[in-house]
Structures are given as C-alpha cells and as structure tokens.
C-alpha cells in the first residue's frame, strides 16, 4: 500500500433539519459535525490528503468550519448533484496509483475512531473494499401491505455505515460499469464488478445525523463515545 486518501462527502443542504444551515455545520459539543469527521482523519496521521467534497453554495462555510484542521495537502472541492456524483468528484480530485486506498466518509457522522480507520485499510487490502457495519440485534421482517410476510435471519444482516474504503486497483473496472441507477454507496457500486466488501464492526455510537432528534442524541452520545474511543483506540 502506498498512499491513503480521505474523501469526506459534505454536500447536504439541511432540508430535513429545519435549519438555515446544512446539517454538516450543526454542532456537537460546540464543534461542527464536519469538523468532527475531518479531525479524526487528520489526528490518525496516515492520510496523504484529505478531500472535502462540498456543496458549491457552502464552500466558504466549509472553509470556516475547517480553517484550523486542513493543511496544505488538503483541499475543498465542489460536489455533484447526487451522492455518487460527489463521490466521483472526490476521486477525480486526487492522483493515485493502483496500490492506494481511498476512504469515503459522511460529514454527518461525527463518531468514528482511528482504530476503525486502521481496520478498514487492512480489510480493503484483503478484499478490495471494506465498510463499517453494525450487526442487527432486533428481529427484522419483510412486509407486504402492512403485514409481516417473512422473518429474516438477523444473524446475517448488518446495517451499513461509513467510512468505507476502496483499493484503487478497482477504479479501472468501476470506470467501465454501466448502471441503470446510481449506486447509493460504495458497497452497491463495487457490487457491479462482483466485489464483496469486507465488514469492519462499527462502534455503537456511529449514527448519521439526518433529523433534529439525531442531533440531540449525538450531543448525549459525545462523552460516551470519547470514553469508548480512549478505551479501545488502537495504539
């Protein structure tokens, strides 16, 4: 493995948050969500460059939120009209060879550890791609017309999180993929070339902030996550 690049997707507009600012600029412990997400990559110390893919209308706000985090090798680039389009913008903004790792992350997920970033890279080197995921603990059913149709085996079901990692040797294959619909994330994208991403267990605090109540939960989680992180952080 040569270089590791972090790509943080920060193109949201905050339409579900009843806020004048997109969710990535809302605060947990008086720090913007995007700053939490960027800080873990920088403190980890293995990133050659951190790319922030931002909504064109909020470039200046992004710069202000990250003014004391980003360094000379890092940059903010304009995203696309969809998550996948923004993912491509992030990829296009870095120069890689075939033995690098790209790590994609949602700006609205503030609770990720350096240990998880380490493990993602290890698993991506093994399988070509990797994702954080959390095993489902409750009964999961498939429904039809508001009735239970079937009960799924929860031992085989995970909820997918970010960050997600990609070995750059797969980029040439992904460039040739023709899709009727845009993939929702890296896992669905690499499935088009037959790659099955490896699973890295996610910490229990890794929620995505999508609505107002999530922000309240995140502020309550913050001290618990900090305690967990310092207990389990990889040295």
Secondary structure, DSSP 8 states (H G I E B T S, - for coil): ---EEEEEEE----TTTT-SS-GGGSEETTEEHHHHHHHHHHHH---SEEEEEE-GGGHHHHHHHTTTT--TT-EEEE--SSHHHHHHHHHHTS---TT-EEEEEETT-----HHHHHHHHHHHHHHSEEEEEEE--S-EEEEETTEEEEEE-GGG-EEEEEEEEEEGGGHHHHHT---SS--SSHHHHHGGGT---EEEE--TT-----SHHHHHHHHHHHHHHHHHHHHH---
